[in-house]
Amino acid sequence: MKEESQIEEMRAAVRGDRERAEQARQRSTENVLALIDVPAVEDQAGPQPEPRRGLLSRLLGRSLP
């Protein structure tokens, strides 16, 4: 009987370890996704610089593609 209760305690401990590991993985995934989303928002926040134009296009007053 004693061995059976020890086995059940070990199984419960393993289940608890698995649950904690899954929670840690979930938190880690959420943290990574939050870090990925931040730069995308920052890139859109600032004004876009005007593309550089060459000497000829500045002299002629038009943009070349």
TIVEX-638205 format. One line per 2 residues: for each residue x, y, z of N, C-alpha, C, O. Coordinates in pm, whole numbers, plus 50000, padded with zeros to 5 digits. Atoms other than C-alpha are relative to their C-alpha. Example, Ala and Ser with C-alpha at 12.3 -4.5 7.8 and 13.67 -1.06 7.14 Angstrom:
# TIVEX-638205
50089 49881 50000 51230 49550 50780 50090 50120 50000 50194 50118 50066; 49918 49881 49994 51367 49894 50714 49923 50109 50073 49974 50220 50090
//
This chain:
# TIVEX-638205
50081 49880 50000 50000 50000 50000 50086 50127 50000 50055 50224 49931; 49916 49882 49989 50277 50241 50090 50064 50035 49865 50074 50152 49829
49939 49974 50130 50445 50197 49750 49901 50062 49903 49938 50149 49824; 50102 49945 50089 50119 50272 49569 49976 50148 50027 49959 50227 49934
50020 49858 49969 50074 50600 49754 50122 50082 49957 50107 50196 49914; 49880 49930 50047 50435 50695 49676 49996 50018 49849 50035 50123 49797
50011 49991 50145 50373 50620 49310 49900 50110 49963 49925 50188 49871; 50100 49896 50027 50060 50840 49315 50057 50139 50029 50030 50233 49955
49937 49871 49969 50257 51121 49482 50098 50042 49891 50104 50159 49854; 49906 49970 50108 50526 51097 49215 49926 50040 49872 49968 50132 49802
50079 49964 50118 50264 51104 48939 49943 50141 50013 49943 50218 49918; 50055 49865 49977 50103 51412 49094 50111 50104 49985 50088 50212 49929
49888 49906 50013 50444 51579 49115 50037 50021 49854 50064 50133 49811; 49968 49990 50142 50513 51503 48750 49893 50083 49928 49925 50166 49843
50108 49921 50061 50171 51643 48650 50018 50148 50034 50000 50234 49948; 49977 49861 49959 50246 51959 48850 50117 50061 49924 50110 50177 49883
49885 49951 50076 50585 51992 48679 49960 50030 49856 50002 50131 49799; 50044 49978 50138 50423 51957 48339 49913 50125 49989 49929 50204 49896
50086 49882 50003 50160 52219 48420 50081 50128 50015 50057 50226 49944; 49915 49882 49983 50424 52465 48544 50084 50026 49875 50103 50141 49836
49921 49984 50122 50637 52402 48235 49913 50058 49887 49958 50144 49812; 50091 49949 50104 50337 52464 48007 49968 50147 50025 49964 50226 49931
50026 49860 49968 50257 52789 48190 50122 50087 49968 50108 50198 49916; 49878 49925 50031 50620 52900 48157 50017 50016 49849 50057 50123 49803
49993 49990 50146 50614 52822 47783 49901 50103 49948 49932 50180 49857; 50101 49904 50043 50294 53022 47745 50045 50143 50029 50031 50231 49943
49950 49866 49965 50442 53323 47927 50114 50041 49908 50121 50156 49864; 49887 49972 50088 50757 53299 47718 49951 50037 49859 50002 50131 49798
50056 49971 50132 50555 53290 47396 49935 50138 49998 49953 50214 49903; 50064 49868 49992 50352 53593 47506 50103 50111 50003 50085 50215 49940
49895 49898 49992 50669 53785 47591 50067 50021 49864 50093 50134 49824; 49937 49989 50132 50825 53708 47252 49908 50071 49903 49952 50157 49826
50095 49935 50089 50509 53809 47067 49989 50149 50031 49975 50231 49940; 50006 49858 49963 50498 54136 47262 50123 50073 49948 50111 50187 49903
49878 49936 50051 50859 54210 47164 49996 50014 49848 50048 50112 49794; 50009 49993 50146 50787 54136 46799 49906 50111 49958 49933 50180 49860
50098 49899 50036 50484 54369 46793 50049 50142 50024 50007 50232 49952; 49957 49865 49965 50662 54670 46949 50074 50070 49886 50038 50184 49855
49931 49928 50108 50905 54753 46662 49908 50036 49884 49926 50141 49822; 50090 49971 50111 50627 54736 46403 49921 50128 50028 49898 50207 49937
50074 49879 49964 50433 55005 46590 50092 50121 49998 50051 50228 49953; 49905 49889 49997 50743 55222 46638 50038 50045 49859 50058 50164 49836
49963 49965 50137 50828 55208 46266 49895 50089 49935 49930 50176 49855; 50107 49924 50060 50491 55354 46172 49980 50135 50066 49913 50221 50009
50026 49879 49923 50501 55631 46432 50066 50124 49939 50005 50231 49937; 49926 49883 50047 50763 55861 46276 49971 50033 49856 49926 49947 49780
50018 49962 50140 50742 56058 45952 50106 49933 49913 50219 49912 49956; 49907 50065 50093 50902 55895 45653 50087 50105 49933 50034 50205 49884
49913 49902 50065 51209 56079 45518 49978 49999 49849 49946 49896 49790; 50016 49988 50145 51190 56206 45163 50119 49933 49933 50232 49948 49979
49887 50067 50066 51399 55997 44923 50096 50103 49941 50056 50210 49897; 49897 49909 50055 51726 56154 44809 49986 50009 49850 49957 49911 49781
50006 49979 50144 51727 56304 44465 50138 50035 49950 50219 50095 50021; 49871 49972 50061 52020 56327 44232 50011 50144 49954 49912 50217 49953
49972 49863 50043 52178 56648 44106 49918 50038 49877 49862 50147 49871; 50074 49970 50122 52014 56627 43764 49852 50022 50028 49792 50116 49976
50142 49984 49971 51664 56579 43902 49974 50127 50083 49870 50190 50067; 50018 49875 49926 51714 56867 44146 50011 50121 49908 49936 50218 49922
49984 49890 50095 51833 57093 43864 49880 50013 49907 49838 50124 49873; 50114 49997 50091 51545 56995 43638 49866 50014 50073 49763 50038 50011
50120 49981 49919 51294 57013 43925 49899 49889 49990 49779 49914 50004; 50096 50111 50004 51140 56669 43887 50063 49878 50063 50185 49868 50075
49954 50125 49938 51165 56331 44052 50019 49895 49895 49936 49878 49806; 49979 50115 50087 51313 56040 43870 49972 49875 50080 50004 49871 50199
50034 50122 49923 51192 55692 43967 50119 49926 50050 50105 49823 50115
//
